[in-house]
Amino acid sequence: MKLTKEDTDFYENLQPWIQRHFDVRTSNSWANIILLFTRDDKDALNGFSGYWMSVSSVIKV
């Protein structure tokens, strides 16, 4: 399956956006960063949907 330009833009911008949002510099994935700042997986998933909307609006996905 080939990624669209929108998919590629989103993926390339998500990690840096999450790192800036949480003010961290780490080699951890965006998912692990979110988990570090949430109580549990459910809280992380709920938070991710908000982050996704924020990143999507910035890069016009």
MDTraj code that builds the backbone (N, CA, C; nanometers):
import mdtraj as md
import numpy as np

residues = "MET LYS LEU THR LYS GLU ASP THR ASP PHE TYR GLU ASN LEU GLN PRO TRP ILE GLN ARG HIS PHE ASP VAL ARG THR SER ASN SER TRP ALA ASN ILE ILE LEU LEU PHE THR ARG ASP ASP LYS ASP ALA LEU ASN GLY PHE SER GLY TYR TRP MET SER VAL SER SER VAL ILE LYS VAL".split()
xyz = np.array([
    [0.0838, -0.1170, 0.0000],
    [0.0000, 0.0000, 0.0000],
    [0.0889, 0.1241, 0.0000],
    [0.0656, 0.2100, -0.0941],
    [0.1460, 0.3308, -0.1069],
    [0.0835, 0.4425, -0.0236],
    [0.1705, 0.5141, 0.0485],
    [0.1237, 0.6267, 0.1287],
    [0.0935, 0.7467, 0.0398],
    [-0.0113, 0.8185, 0.0744],
    [-0.0418, 0.9420, 0.0031],
    [0.0486, 1.0526, 0.0556],
    [0.0506, 1.1653, -0.0132],
    [0.1282, 1.2792, 0.0333],
    [0.0763, 1.3253, 0.1692],
    [-0.0541, 1.3228, 0.1875],
    [-0.1127, 1.3633, 0.3156],
    [-0.0671, 1.2706, 0.4281],
    [-0.0649, 1.1399, 0.4002],
    [-0.0182, 1.0442, 0.5008],
    [0.1276, 1.0703, 0.5369],
    [0.2089, 1.0917, 0.4358],
    [0.3511, 1.1163, 0.4578],
    [0.3724, 1.2459, 0.5360],
    [0.3016, 1.3519, 0.4976],
    [0.3137, 1.4791, 0.5693],
    [0.2748, 1.4628, 0.7159],
    [0.1648, 1.3935, 0.7401],
    [0.1187, 1.3737, 0.8770],
    [0.2227, 1.2963, 0.9571],
    [0.2704, 1.1864, 0.9022],
    [0.3671, 1.1028, 0.9732],
    [0.4960, 1.1789, 1.0022],
    [0.5432, 1.2556, 0.9056],
    [0.6684, 1.3293, 0.9237],
    [0.6548, 1.4418, 1.0264],
    [0.5355, 1.4963, 1.0430],
    [0.5158, 1.6086, 1.1339],
    [0.4669, 1.5687, 1.2721],
    [0.4157, 1.4488, 1.2875],
    [0.3589, 1.4077, 1.4153],
    [0.4645, 1.4011, 1.5259],
    [0.5734, 1.3320, 1.5020],
    [0.6779, 1.3158, 1.6043],
    [0.7318, 1.4510, 1.6525],
    [0.7727, 1.5401, 1.5612],
    [0.8232, 1.6694, 1.6080],
    [0.7169, 1.7508, 1.6830],
    [0.5916, 1.7433, 1.6383],
    [0.4847, 1.8179, 1.7044],
    [0.4637, 1.7668, 1.8469],
    [0.4600, 1.6344, 1.8637],
    [0.4413, 1.5746, 1.9967],
    [0.5586, 1.6136, 2.0871],
    [0.6801, 1.6099, 2.0353],
    [0.7972, 1.6470, 2.1163],
    [0.7909, 1.7929, 2.1593],
    [0.7501, 1.8818, 2.0697],
    [0.7355, 2.0229, 2.1078],
    [0.6219, 2.0407, 2.2082],
    [0.5113, 1.9727, 2.1851],
    [0.3952, 1.9853, 2.2732],
    [0.4296, 1.9471, 2.4173],
    [0.5028, 1.8381, 2.4334],
    [0.5386, 1.7903, 2.5671],
    [0.6744, 1.8431, 2.6139],
    [0.7398, 1.9208, 2.5290],
    [0.8706, 1.9783, 2.5607],
    [0.9711, 1.8701, 2.6018],
    [0.9840, 1.7697, 2.5150],
    [1.0785, 1.6617, 2.5405],
    [1.1695, 1.6421, 2.4194],
    [1.2877, 1.5942, 2.4482],
    [1.3817, 1.5528, 2.3439],
    [1.4193, 1.4097, 2.3769],
    [1.3723, 1.3183, 2.2966],
    [1.3937, 1.1773, 2.3258],
    [1.3904, 1.0961, 2.1972],
    [1.4427, 0.9774, 2.2042],
    [1.4349, 0.8876, 2.0899],
    [1.3100, 0.7991, 2.0984],
    [1.2298, 0.8183, 2.2044],
    [1.1049, 0.7421, 2.2167],
    [1.0081, 0.7805, 2.1060],
    [0.9235, 0.6879, 2.0693],
    [0.8225, 0.7144, 1.9672],
    [0.7170, 0.8104, 2.0216],
    [0.6407, 0.8688, 1.9299],
    [0.5330, 0.9594, 1.9712],
    [0.4349, 0.8875, 2.0628],
    [0.4094, 0.7597, 2.0371],
    [0.3161, 0.6833, 2.1207],
    [0.3689, 0.6692, 2.2631],
    [0.4971, 0.6407, 2.2765],
    [0.5563, 0.6284, 2.4104],
    [0.5592, 0.7617, 2.4834],
    [0.5822, 0.8702, 2.4111],
    [0.5807, 1.0019, 2.4742],
    [0.4419, 1.0297, 2.5314],
    [0.3390, 1.0032, 2.4537],
    [0.2024, 1.0250, 2.5020],
    [0.1757, 0.9384, 2.6245],
    [0.2183, 0.8135, 2.6206],
    [0.1971, 0.7237, 2.7355],
    [0.2686, 0.7732, 2.8610],
    [0.3845, 0.8359, 2.8444],
    [0.4573, 0.8884, 2.9600],
    [0.3796, 0.9979, 3.0335],
    [0.2943, 1.0683, 2.9605],
    [0.2229, 1.1821, 3.0170],
    [0.0749, 1.1546, 3.0426],
    [0.0363, 1.0287, 3.0396],
    [-0.1029, 0.9925, 3.0649],
    [-0.1100, 0.8831, 3.1706],
    [-0.2302, 0.8643, 3.2245],
    [-0.2486, 0.7652, 3.3309],
    [-0.2487, 0.6218, 3.2803],
    [-0.3097, 0.6010, 3.1629],
    [-0.3226, 0.4653, 3.1118],
    [-0.3463, 0.4692, 2.9606],
    [-0.3622, 0.3503, 2.9011],
    [-0.3811, 0.3424, 2.7559],
    [-0.5060, 0.4158, 2.7102],
    [-0.6134, 0.4068, 2.7875],
    [-0.7385, 0.4723, 2.7496],
    [-0.7194, 0.6239, 2.7461],
    [-0.6553, 0.6777, 2.8469],
    [-0.6274, 0.8205, 2.8532],
    [-0.5363, 0.8620, 2.7373],
    [-0.4389, 0.7786, 2.7055],
    [-0.3468, 0.8070, 2.5947],
    [-0.4214, 0.8103, 2.4616],
    [-0.5103, 0.7163, 2.4406],
    [-0.5872, 0.7124, 2.3159],
    [-0.6773, 0.8346, 2.3037],
    [-0.7423, 0.8697, 2.4119],
    [-0.8272, 0.9891, 2.4102],
    [-0.7442, 1.1140, 2.3828],
    [-0.6276, 1.1228, 2.4431],
    [-0.5391, 1.2361, 2.4180],
    [-0.4896, 1.2395, 2.2747],
    [-0.4594, 1.1223, 2.2206],
    [-0.4079, 1.1159, 2.0842],
    [-0.5058, 1.1762, 1.9850],
    [-0.6354, 1.1509, 2.0031],
    [-0.7314, 1.2035, 1.9069],
    [-0.7273, 1.3567, 1.9052],
    [-0.7067, 1.4188, 2.0194],
    [-0.6918, 1.5641, 2.0234],
    [-0.5633, 1.6095, 1.9567],
    [-0.4547, 1.5370, 1.9802],
    [-0.3273, 1.5715, 1.9178],
    [-0.3359, 1.5546, 1.7668],
    [-0.4038, 1.4485, 1.7251],
    [-0.4207, 1.4233, 1.5820],
    [-0.4930, 1.5403, 1.5162],
    [-0.5975, 1.5886, 1.5806],
    [-0.6721, 1.7021, 1.5255],
    [-0.5833, 1.8267, 1.5172],
    [-0.5022, 1.8489, 1.6186],
    [-0.4127, 1.9650, 1.6202],
    [-0.3091, 1.9571, 1.5089],
    [-0.2458, 1.8420, 1.4960],
    [-0.1444, 1.8247, 1.3919],
    [-0.2095, 1.8321, 1.2554],
    [-0.3240, 1.7711, 1.2395],
    [-0.3939, 1.7730, 1.1100],
    [-0.4289, 1.9139, 1.0663],
    [-0.4699, 1.9974, 1.1603],
    [-0.5067, 2.1343, 1.1228],
    [-0.3837, 2.2163, 1.0843],
    [-0.2693, 2.1866, 1.1459],
    [-0.1468, 2.2590, 1.1150],
    [-0.0954, 2.2224, 0.9764],
    [-0.1033, 2.0934, 0.9412],
    [-0.0484, 2.0521, 0.8108],
    [-0.1563, 2.0316, 0.7065],
    [-0.2792, 2.0665, 0.7389],
    [-0.3916, 2.0633, 0.6450],
    [-0.4189, 1.9244, 0.5895],
    [-0.4249, 1.8235, 0.6777],
    [-0.4569, 1.6873, 0.6334],
    [-0.6058, 1.6749, 0.6149],
])
top = md.Topology()
chain = top.add_chain()
for i, resn in enumerate(residues, 1):
    res = top.add_residue(resn, chain, resSeq=i)
    for name in ("N", "CA", "C"):
        top.add_atom(name, md.element.get_by_symbol(name[0]), res)
traj = md.Trajectory(xyz[None], top)
